[in-house]
Amino acid sequence: MAGGRPTLYDPEFHPAECERLGHLGYFKVEMAKAWNVDADTVTNWCHAHPEFFSAYKRAQGFRAAWLLEQGKAGLFGSKDNTFNAVAWSMMMRYDGQNTDERTVSLPELKDCKTFAEMATCVIRAFGDNRLTPKEANTLTDIIGKGAKIEEVTELRKMLEEIEVARKQGR
């Protein structure tokens, strides 16, 4: 007998509704709210249902287009038709991707034995265009922090060994 409660996912409803909400500019958390589930559930549906994942990817594109349309509409003020430099600046920085919602998967990281190997793996993935610069930098920062923690742990271990040796008169 399977554990847990039954899924709320409906293959007849959710893929089409996902695309419809994407056309309205909805983000994942807004879709989740509309369906009375949490954002992790939406992510789980992407992993479990290929048809939903495809619809969600299309919805992300629709959302990006919607956001750009809204930005273009706001470039000129409605009252006096003046140019809105803030809206223009934000649009120029927008590249059509929301990396906060993108799941980065580098399965080869699990085979890395050292932080240096992990960094090399990230660089390779970036070179192969599997990571954006922001994603590569974020992963590199995480790996660097892990390496520093390991380095500090090693230093503390060495200090403890010196202290033990000192107490033993060595």
N, C-alpha and C positions, 0 to 999 in steps of 0.2 A: 504494500500500500504506500503510495506516495505521500510524503509529508508536506506540511505547509498548506496554505489556503489556495484555492484555484486562482488562476491568473485573471486579471481584468481585461487582458488584451483580446480584442476582437478583430480578426483578420479582415472582416467585411467592412469595418468602420475605421479603425485607427490609421492605416496607411493613407487612405483618401483624406481623412480629417487632418492628418499631419501636414499633407501638402496644402490643403485649404488654409490652415493656420499659418503656414510659411508665407503664403501670398499676402497675409495680413501683417507680416513682420514679426510674428511670435518667436520668442526664444524658447529653448527647451523648458525652462522653469515655468513659463507662461502656459505652454502646452500641458505640462504636468498639472498645473493648477486647474486648467479647463477640464481635465479628465479626472480630477480628484485623486491623483497619485503623486508620488514625489519624483524628483528629477532622476534619481537613481533607477527608478522603475522604467522610465523612458529609455535610459541607457541600457538596461537589461533587455528590454524589448528589441533594441537595435542588435544586440548580440545574439538573441534567441530566434529572431524572425527576419530572415534576409529580405523579404518583401517590405517589411517596415523600415529596415535600415536603408534600403534604396529610396523609399519615400522620404525618409528623414533627410538624406543627403540632398535630394531635390528641394526639399523644404528649406534647407540652409541656403541654397542658391536663390530661391524665391525671396527669402528674408533679406539677403544681401541686396538684391535688386530693389526691394521695397525701401530699405534704408537709404539707398542712393537716390531713389526717386524723392523721398521726403527731404533729403538734404538739398537736392537741386531745387525743389519747390521753395525752400527757405533761403536760397541764396540772395534773394532780393526782398527787402522788407515790404510788408503789405501796405503800410501807411504812406510812405513817401518814396517807395521804389529804390531805396538806397541799398548798396551792396553790403551783404552780411559777411564780413571777413572771417568771423569765427566759424560760421557754417562752412565756408570755403576751406579753411584750414583743416577742419575736422575731416572733410571729405577727401582732401588730398592725402591725409595720413591713412585713410581707410583703404584696405587692399582687398576687401571682399571676403576676408576670412575672420572668423572669431575663434582664435586659438584657445580661448577659455573653454570651449565646448568640444574641441577636437581631442580625441583620444589618441595618444601617441603610443605606438606599439613597436618595440624593438626586441623581438624574441631572442635575438642573439646575445642580448645583455646577460641572460641567465647563464651563459657559458663562460662569461668573463671571470677570471680568478683574481684580478687585481684592478685597482682603480685606473691604472694606466691603460689596461685593456678596455675598460669601459669607456674611457675618454676616446680611445681610438675607434671604438665601435660607433660612438656618437658622431665623430668627425666623418667616418665613412658614410653613415646614413645621411648626413648633411650634404656631403659631396654627391650622393646619389639622388638628391632632391627628395628624400623621404622625410626630411625635417625642415621647417622654416628656420631662419636665423634666430628668431626668438625662442623657439623650442630647443634648438641646439644649445643656445646660451643658458637656458634654464636647466637643462639636463647637466651641462658642464658645471654649473654652479653647485648643483646637488652632489655630483660626483666629487667635486673639489672639497665641499664641506665634509663629505664622508671620509675622504683621504686625510683631512686635517684631524678629524676625530680619531681615526685609526693611529695617526702619528702621535697625537697627544696621549692616547691610551698606551702606546708603546713607551713613550717617555715616562709616564707615570709608573708603568711596570718596572722599567729600569731603575727609577728612583727608589721604588719599594725594595728591589733586590739589593741596591746599595745600602739602604737603611738596615735591612736584615743582616747583611754582611758586616756592617759597622757594629751592630749590636752583638754579633757573634765574635767580634774582635778580629775579623779578617781584613 
